[in-house]
Amino acid sequence: MSRAITELPPGAEAFLARPCSATLTTLRPDGTPHVAPVRFTYDAATALVRVATRAGTRKARNVAAGGPSARVALCQADGFRWVTLEGGATVTDDPARLAEAVRRYTVRYGTAPPAPPDLAVVEFTVDHVLTLNLNG
């Protein structure tokens, strides 16, 4: 059975540090879900998730269109183990925030993300966690 919590259980941080992909769910302006595979980073100290992307992607446009009430869910799964992180999201092209997203991505995945001219970062602070089959 899954658990809904606000902080990560033991084992979840290590699970999220693995260089895996995840799915990011955003809501289109008509309220329907858009699910996209992404690479991401999770900063345990601040509970901040970063997804580097192009500003013109559907996911970035959905977050921007949602304004201050935009919500996202990111799920990393491996078989019957998974963690879903949820929170209110923003999208930015602020150079300092982009640089930090690129730095963390490069550390996690061993290579820099693509660098299109419209690079942006979707960021959200985790306020809800769902897990299955993790210790703790």
Backbone as JSON Lines, residues from 0, in Angstrom:
{"i":0,"aa":"M","n":[0.85,-1.19,0.0],"ca":[0.0,0.0,0.0],"c":[0.89,1.25,0.0]}
{"i":1,"aa":"S","n":[0.48,2.26,-0.74],"ca":[1.25,3.49,-0.79],"c":[0.97,4.34,0.44]}
{"i":2,"aa":"R","n":[1.92,5.23,0.72],"ca":[1.78,6.14,1.86],"c":[1.85,7.57,1.36]}
{"i":3,"aa":"A","n":[0.96,8.41,1.85],"ca":[1.01,9.84,1.54],"c":[1.63,10.54,2.75]}
{"i":4,"aa":"I","n":[2.74,11.21,2.54],"ca":[3.46,11.87,3.62],"c":[4.0,13.21,3.11]}
{"i":5,"aa":"T","n":[4.56,13.99,4.0],"ca":[5.13,15.27,3.58],"c":[6.65,15.27,3.64]}
{"i":6,"aa":"E","n":[7.26,14.25,4.2],"ca":[8.72,14.16,4.14],"c":[9.11,12.77,3.67]}
{"i":7,"aa":"L","n":[10.31,12.66,3.17],"ca":[10.76,11.39,2.59],"c":[11.03,10.35,3.66]}
{"i":8,"aa":"P","n":[10.58,9.12,3.42],"ca":[10.91,8.03,4.33],"c":[12.34,7.57,4.1]}
{"i":9,"aa":"P","n":[12.9,6.81,5.04],"ca":[14.24,6.26,4.82],"c":[14.29,5.49,3.5]}
{"i":10,"aa":"G","n":[15.36,5.64,2.8],"ca":[15.54,4.94,1.53],"c":[15.08,5.75,0.32]}
{"i":11,"aa":"A","n":[14.18,6.7,0.52],"ca":[13.65,7.45,-0.61],"c":[14.69,8.4,-1.21]}
{"i":12,"aa":"E","n":[15.47,9.05,-0.35],"ca":[16.48,9.99,-0.87],"c":[17.5,9.26,-1.74]}
{"i":13,"aa":"A","n":[17.96,8.1,-1.29],"ca":[18.91,7.31,-2.1],"c":[18.25,6.85,-3.4]}
{"i":14,"aa":"F","n":[16.99,6.46,-3.33],"ca":[16.25,6.04,-4.52],"c":[16.17,7.18,-5.53]}
{"i":15,"aa":"L","n":[15.88,8.39,-5.06],"ca":[15.76,9.55,-5.94],"c":[17.11,10.04,-6.46]}
{"i":16,"aa":"A","n":[18.2,9.64,-5.84],"ca":[19.53,10.05,-6.28],"c":[20.05,9.2,-7.44]}
{"i":17,"aa":"R","n":[19.4,8.06,-7.68],"ca":[19.83,7.2,-8.79],"c":[19.62,7.95,-10.1]}
{"i":18,"aa":"P","n":[20.52,7.78,-11.08],"ca":[20.4,8.54,-12.33],"c":[19.33,7.97,-13.26]}
{"i":19,"aa":"C","n":[18.09,8.03,-12.82],"ca":[16.96,7.5,-13.57],"c":[16.13,8.65,-14.15]}
{"i":20,"aa":"S","n":[15.28,8.29,-15.07],"ca":[14.28,9.23,-15.57],"c":[13.03,9.09,-14.72]}
{"i":21,"aa":"A","n":[12.13,10.02,-14.91],"ca":[10.85,10.0,-14.19],"c":[9.79,10.53,-15.15]}
{"i":22,"aa":"T","n":[8.56,10.57,-14.68],"ca":[7.51,11.23,-15.44],"c":[7.08,12.48,-14.69]}
{"i":23,"aa":"L","n":[6.83,13.54,-15.44],"ca":[6.34,14.78,-14.87],"c":[4.92,15.0,-15.39]}
{"i":24,"aa":"T","n":[3.98,15.13,-14.48],"ca":[2.59,15.38,-14.85],"c":[2.26,16.84,-14.57]}
{"i":25,"aa":"T","n":[1.79,17.52,-15.6],"ca":[1.31,18.89,-15.49],"c":[-0.13,18.9,-15.99]}
{"i":26,"aa":"L","n":[-0.82,20.0,-15.77],"ca":[-2.19,20.12,-16.25],"c":[-2.27,21.13,-17.38]}
{"i":27,"aa":"R","n":[-2.9,20.69,-18.48],"ca":[-3.15,21.59,-19.6],"c":[-4.18,22.64,-19.18]}
{"i":28,"aa":"P","n":[-4.28,23.73,-19.93],"ca":[-5.28,24.75,-19.59],"c":[-6.71,24.21,-19.5]}
{"i":29,"aa":"D","n":[-7.03,23.12,-20.24],"ca":[-8.38,22.55,-20.15],"c":[-8.54,21.57,-18.98]}
{"i":30,"aa":"G","n":[-7.48,21.43,-18.16],"ca":[-7.54,20.57,-16.98],"c":[-7.14,19.14,-17.2]}
{"i":31,"aa":"T","n":[-6.86,18.73,-18.44],"ca":[-6.45,17.36,-18.69],"c":[-4.95,17.2,-18.38]}
{"i":32,"aa":"P","n":[-4.55,16.01,-17.95],"ca":[-3.15,15.81,-17.6],"c":[-2.26,15.65,-18.83]}
{"i":33,"aa":"H","n":[-1.05,16.14,-18.69],"ca":[0.01,15.94,-19.69],"c":[1.15,15.26,-18.94]}
{"i":34,"aa":"V","n":[1.57,14.1,-19.41],"ca":[2.63,13.33,-18.75],"c":[3.8,13.22,-19.71]}
{"i":35,"aa":"A","n":[4.99,13.6,-19.23],"ca":[6.19,13.59,-20.07],"c":[7.34,12.95,-19.31]}
{"i":36,"aa":"P","n":[8.15,12.14,-20.0],"ca":[9.36,11.62,-19.37],"c":[10.38,12.75,-19.23]}
{"i":37,"aa":"V","n":[11.05,12.8,-18.09],"ca":[12.03,13.85,-17.84],"c":[13.2,13.3,-17.04]}
{"i":38,"aa":"R","n":[14.29,14.03,-17.1],"ca":[15.37,13.87,-16.16],"c":[15.24,15.02,-15.18]}
{"i":39,"aa":"F","n":[15.64,14.83,-13.94],"ca":[15.4,15.83,-12.91],"c":[16.46,15.73,-11.83]}
{"i":40,"aa":"T","n":[16.46,16.72,-10.95],"ca":[17.29,16.64,-9.75],"c":[16.41,16.96,-8.55]}
{"i":41,"aa":"Y","n":[16.79,16.37,-7.43],"ca":[16.09,16.61,-6.18],"c":[17.1,17.07,-5.14]}
{"i":42,"aa":"D","n":[16.87,18.23,-4.56],"ca":[17.73,18.78,-3.51],"c":[17.08,18.47,-2.17]}
{"i":43,"aa":"A","n":[17.6,17.49,-1.46],"ca":[17.0,17.06,-0.19],"c":[17.02,18.15,0.87]}
{"i":44,"aa":"A","n":[18.03,19.01,0.85],"ca":[18.13,20.05,1.87],"c":[17.0,21.07,1.78]}
{"i":45,"aa":"T","n":[16.53,21.33,0.57],"ca":[15.46,22.32,0.37],"c":[14.17,21.72,-0.14]}
{"i":46,"aa":"A","n":[14.17,20.41,-0.42],"ca":[13.01,19.7,-1.01],"c":[12.63,20.3,-2.36]}
{"i":47,"aa":"L","n":[13.62,20.78,-3.11],"ca":[13.38,21.42,-4.39],"c":[13.71,20.46,-5.54]}
{"i":48,"aa":"V","n":[12.75,20.32,-6.45],"ca":[12.93,19.52,-7.66],"c":[13.14,20.48,-8.82]}
{"i":49,"aa":"R","n":[14.09,20.12,-9.7],"ca":[14.37,20.94,-10.88],"c":[14.3,20.06,-12.12]}
{"i":50,"aa":"V","n":[13.63,20.57,-13.15],"ca":[13.56,19.89,-14.44],"c":[13.98,20.9,-15.5]}
{"i":51,"aa":"A","n":[15.14,20.68,-16.1],"ca":[15.59,21.55,-17.19],"c":[14.82,21.16,-18.45]}
{"i":52,"aa":"T","n":[14.35,22.16,-19.17],"ca":[13.53,21.92,-20.36],"c":[13.57,23.14,-21.26]}
{"i":53,"aa":"R","n":[12.93,23.06,-22.39],"ca":[12.77,24.22,-23.25],"c":[11.53,24.99,-22.81]}
{"i":54,"aa":"A","n":[11.58,26.29,-22.88],"ca":[10.45,27.12,-22.48],"c":[9.2,26.85,-23.31]}
{"i":55,"aa":"G","n":[9.38,26.4,-24.54],"ca":[8.25,26.17,-25.42],"c":[7.61,24.8,-25.3]}
{"i":56,"aa":"T","n":[8.13,23.94,-24.44],"ca":[7.53,22.61,-24.29],"c":[6.15,22.7,-23.65]}
{"i":57,"aa":"R","n":[5.35,21.7,-23.88],"ca":[4.0,21.66,-23.29],"c":[4.08,21.74,-21.78]}
{"i":58,"aa":"K","n":[5.01,21.0,-21.16],"ca":[5.09,21.0,-19.69],"c":[5.4,22.4,-19.15]}
{"i":59,"aa":"A","n":[6.34,23.09,-19.79],"ca":[6.69,24.44,-19.33],"c":[5.52,25.4,-19.58]}
{"i":60,"aa":"R","n":[4.88,25.29,-20.72],"ca":[3.73,26.15,-21.0],"c":[2.58,25.88,-20.03]}
{"i":61,"aa":"N","n":[2.37,24.61,-19.67],"ca":[1.31,24.28,-18.71],"c":[1.58,24.93,-17.36]}
{"i":62,"aa":"V","n":[2.82,24.82,-16.9],"ca":[3.17,25.41,-15.6],"c":[3.0,26.93,-15.66]}
{"i":63,"aa":"A","n":[3.49,27.55,-16.72],"ca":[3.36,29.0,-16.85],"c":[1.9,29.42,-16.89]}
{"i":64,"aa":"A","n":[1.08,28.68,-17.61],"ca":[-0.34,29.01,-17.73],"c":[-1.08,28.84,-16.42]}
{"i":65,"aa":"G","n":[-0.57,27.94,-15.56],"ca":[-1.23,27.69,-14.28],"c":[-1.01,28.79,-13.26]}
{"i":66,"aa":"G","n":[-0.06,29.67,-13.54],"ca":[0.22,30.77,-12.62],"c":[0.58,30.28,-11.23]}
{"i":67,"aa":"P","n":[0.24,31.06,-10.21],"ca":[0.64,30.7,-8.85],"c":[-0.03,29.43,-8.32]}
{"i":68,"aa":"S","n":[-1.06,28.96,-8.99],"ca":[-1.73,27.74,-8.51],"c":[-1.31,26.5,-9.3]}
{"i":69,"aa":"A","n":[-0.29,26.61,-10.16],"ca":[0.18,25.46,-10.95],"c":[0.69,24.36,-10.02]}
{"i":70,"aa":"R","n":[0.24,23.14,-10.26],"ca":[0.68,21.98,-9.48],"c":[1.26,20.96,-10.44]}
{"i":71,"aa":"V","n":[2.27,20.22,-9.96],"ca":[2.87,19.16,-10.75],"c":[3.08,17.94,-9.87]}
{"i":72,"aa":"A","n":[3.27,16.79,-10.53],"ca":[3.64,15.56,-9.84],"c":[4.75,14.91,-10.65]}
{"i":73,"aa":"L","n":[5.8,14.48,-9.97],"ca":[6.91,13.8,-10.6],"c":[7.02,12.41,-9.98]}
{"i":74,"aa":"C","n":[7.07,11.38,-10.82],"ca":[7.13,10.01,-10.31],"c":[8.32,9.26,-10.9]}
{"i":75,"aa":"Q","n":[9.16,8.74,-10.01],"ca":[10.26,7.87,-10.41],"c":[9.89,6.47,-9.94]}
{"i":76,"aa":"A","n":[9.94,5.51,-10.86],"ca":[9.54,4.14,-10.54],"c":[10.62,3.15,-10.97]}
{"i":77,"aa":"D","n":[10.69,2.06,-10.24],"ca":[11.56,0.94,-10.58],"c":[10.8,-0.32,-10.15]}
{"i":78,"aa":"G","n":[10.17,-0.96,-11.12],"ca":[9.35,-2.13,-10.78],"c":[8.21,-1.73,-9.87]}
{"i":79,"aa":"F","n":[8.12,-2.39,-8.73],"ca":[7.05,-2.1,-7.78],"c":[7.5,-1.16,-6.66]}
{"i":80,"aa":"R","n":[8.59,-0.44,-6.9],"ca":[9.05,0.61,-5.96],"c":[8.9,1.94,-6.68]}
{"i":81,"aa":"W","n":[8.34,2.91,-5.99],"ca":[8.23,4.23,-6.6],"c":[8.1,5.32,-5.56]}
{"i":82,"aa":"V","n":[8.42,6.53,-6.01],"ca":[8.24,7.75,-5.22],"c":[7.6,8.78,-6.13]}
{"i":83,"aa":"T","n":[6.53,9.4,-5.64],"ca":[5.91,10.52,-6.34],"c":[6.06,11.76,-5.47]}
{"i":84,"aa":"L","n":[6.57,12.83,-6.07],"ca":[6.75,14.11,-5.4],"c":[5.78,15.11,-6.02]}
{"i":85,"aa":"E","n":[5.07,15.84,-5.18],"ca":[4.1,16.83,-5.67],"c":[4.39,18.19,-5.08]}
{"i":86,"aa":"G","n":[4.0,19.23,-5.81],"ca":[4.15,20.58,-5.27],"c":[3.69,21.64,-6.25]}
{"i":87,"aa":"G","n":[3.66,22.85,-5.76],"ca":[3.34,24.0,-6.59],"c":[4.56,24.39,-7.41]}
{"i":88,"aa":"A","n":[4.38,24.6,-8.71],"ca":[5.52,24.77,-9.61],"c":[5.58,26.15,-10.24]}
{"i":89,"aa":"T","n":[6.8,26.5,-10.64],"ca":[7.04,27.7,-11.43],"c":[7.98,27.31,-12.57]}
{"i":90,"aa":"V","n":[8.04,28.15,-13.58],"ca":[9.01,27.97,-14.66],"c":[9.76,29.29,-14.8]}
{"i":91,"aa":"T","n":[11.07,29.19,-14.96],"ca":[11.89,30.39,-15.03],"c":[13.04,30.22,-16.01]}
{"i":92,"aa":"D","n":[13.51,31.34,-16.52],"ca":[14.73,31.34,-17.33],"c":[15.8,32.21,-16.66]}
{"i":93,"aa":"D","n":[15.65,32.45,-15.35],"ca":[16.62,33.22,-14.59],"c":[18.01,32.55,-14.73]}
{"i":94,"aa":"P","n":[19.02,33.29,-15.16],"ca":[20.34,32.7,-15.4],"c":[20.93,31.96,-14.2]}
{"i":95,"aa":"A","n":[20.79,32.49,-13.01],"ca":[21.36,31.83,-11.83],"c":[20.64,30.52,-11.54]}
{"i":96,"aa":"R","n":[19.33,30.5,-11.7],"ca":[18.55,29.28,-11.45],"c":[18.84,28.24,-12.53]}
{"i":97,"aa":"L","n":[18.99,28.7,-13.78],"ca":[19.34,27.79,-14.86],"c":[20.72,27.17,-14.61]}
{"i":98,"aa":"A","n":[21.67,27.99,-14.21],"ca":[23.02,27.49,-13.96],"c":[23.02,26.43,-12.87]}
{"i":99,"aa":"E","n":[22.25,26.65,-11.82],"ca":[22.19,25.67,-10.74],"c":[21.5,24.39,-11.21]}
{"i":100,"aa":"A","n":[20.47,24.51,-12.02],"ca":[19.8,23.32,-12.56],"c":[20.76,22.52,-13.45]}
{"i":101,"aa":"V","n":[21.5,23.21,-14.3],"ca":[22.46,22.54,-15.18],"c":[23.57,21.89,-14.36]}
{"i":102,"aa":"R","n":[24.07,22.58,-13.34],"ca":[25.13,22.02,-12.51],"c":[24.66,20.72,-11.84]}
{"i":103,"aa":"R","n":[23.51,20.75,-11.23],"ca":[22.99,19.57,-10.53],"c":[22.69,18.42,-11.5]}
{"i":104,"aa":"Y","n":[22.14,18.75,-12.65],"ca":[21.85,17.75,-13.67],"c":[23.15,17.07,-14.11]}
{"i":105,"aa":"T","n":[24.18,17.86,-14.35],"ca":[25.46,17.32,-14.81],"c":[26.07,16.4,-13.76]}
{"i":106,"aa":"V","n":[25.97,16.76,-12.5],"ca":[26.47,15.89,-11.42],"c":[25.68,14.58,-11.39]}
{"i":107,"aa":"R","n":[24.37,14.67,-11.47],"ca":[23.54,13.47,-11.36],"c":[23.68,12.54,-12.55]}
{"i":108,"aa":"Y","n":[23.65,13.07,-13.77],"ca":[23.62,12.24,-14.97],"c":[24.97,12.11,-15.67]}
{"i":109,"aa":"G","n":[25.99,12.82,-15.2],"ca":[27.32,12.68,-15.78],"c":[27.52,13.39,-17.09]}
{"i":110,"aa":"T","n":[26.55,14.15,-17.51],"ca":[26.64,14.93,-18.75],"c":[25.7,16.12,-18.62]}
{"i":111,"aa":"A","n":[26.04,17.2,-19.29],"ca":[25.18,18.38,-19.25],"c":[23.89,18.12,-20.04]}
{"i":112,"aa":"P","n":[22.81,18.8,-19.66],"ca":[21.59,18.66,-20.44],"c":[21.74,19.39,-21.77]}
{"i":113,"aa":"P","n":[20.85,19.13,-22.71],"ca":[20.88,19.92,-23.94],"c":[20.8,21.41,-23.6]}
{"i":114,"aa":"A","n":[21.35,22.24,-24.46],"ca":[21.4,23.68,-24.19],"c":[20.73,24.48,-25.3]}
{"i":115,"aa":"P","n":[19.41,24.32,-25.48],"ca":[18.73,25.11,-26.5],"c":[18.7,26.58,-26.1]}
{"i":116,"aa":"P","n":[18.47,27.47,-27.06],"ca":[18.46,28.9,-26.72],"c":[17.32,29.29,-25.78]}
{"i":117,"aa":"D","n":[16.26,28.49,-25.72],"ca":[15.13,28.82,-24.84],"c":[15.11,27.93,-23.59]}
{"i":118,"aa":"L","n":[16.29,27.59,-23.08],"ca":[16.37,26.74,-21.89],"c":[15.66,27.4,-20.71]}
{"i":119,"aa":"A","n":[14.89,26.6,-20.01],"ca":[14.17,27.06,-18.83],"c":[14.23,25.95,-17.79]}
{"i":120,"aa":"V","n":[13.79,26.25,-16.6],"ca":[13.75,25.23,-15.55],"c":[12.39,25.29,-14.86]}
{"i":121,"aa":"V","n":[11.76,24.11,-14.77],"ca":[10.56,23.96,-13.96],"c":[11.05,23.6,-12.57]}
{"i":122,"aa":"E","n":[10.6,24.34,-11.58],"ca":[11.01,24.09,-10.19],"c":[9.77,23.93,-9.32]}
{"i":123,"aa":"F","n":[9.87,23.01,-8.37],"ca":[8.82,22.94,-7.36],"c":[9.37,22.42,-6.05]}
{"i":124,"aa":"T","n":[8.82,22.98,-4.98],"ca":[9.15,22.52,-3.64],"c":[8.14,21.46,-3.26]}
{"i":125,"aa":"V","n":[8.66,20.32,-2.85],"ca":[7.81,19.17,-2.53],"c":[7.0,19.46,-1.28]}
{"i":126,"aa":"D","n":[5.68,19.3,-1.4],"ca":[4.81,19.45,-0.25],"c":[3.96,18.2,0.01]}
{"i":127,"aa":"H","n":[4.12,17.2,-0.84],"ca":[3.37,15.95,-0.68],"c":[4.19,14.83,-1.32]}
{"i":128,"aa":"V","n":[4.31,13.72,-0.61],"ca":[5.1,12.57,-1.06],"c":[4.25,11.32,-0.98]}
{"i":129,"aa":"L","n":[4.29,10.53,-2.03],"ca":[3.68,9.21,-2.05],"c":[4.77,8.19,-2.34]}
{"i":130,"aa":"T","n":[4.79,7.07,-1.63],"ca":[5.81,6.06,-1.86],"c":[5.18,4.68,-1.82]}
{"i":131,"aa":"L","n":[5.87,3.74,-2.42],"ca":[5.48,2.34,-2.34],"c":[6.73,1.48,-2.28]}
{"i":132,"aa":"N","n":[6.74,0.58,-1.34],"ca":[7.79,-0.43,-1.18],"c":[9.18,0.13,-0.97]}
{"i":133,"aa":"L","n":[9.25,1.23,-0.23],"ca":[10.54,1.75,0.22],"c":[10.61,1.48,1.71]}
{"i":134,"aa":"N","n":[11.81,1.3,2.22],"ca":[11.97,1.07,3.67],"c":[11.57,2.3,4.44]}
{"i":135,"aa":"G","n":[10.94,2.09,5.58],"ca":[10.62,3.21,6.44],"c":[9.19,3.49,6.62]}
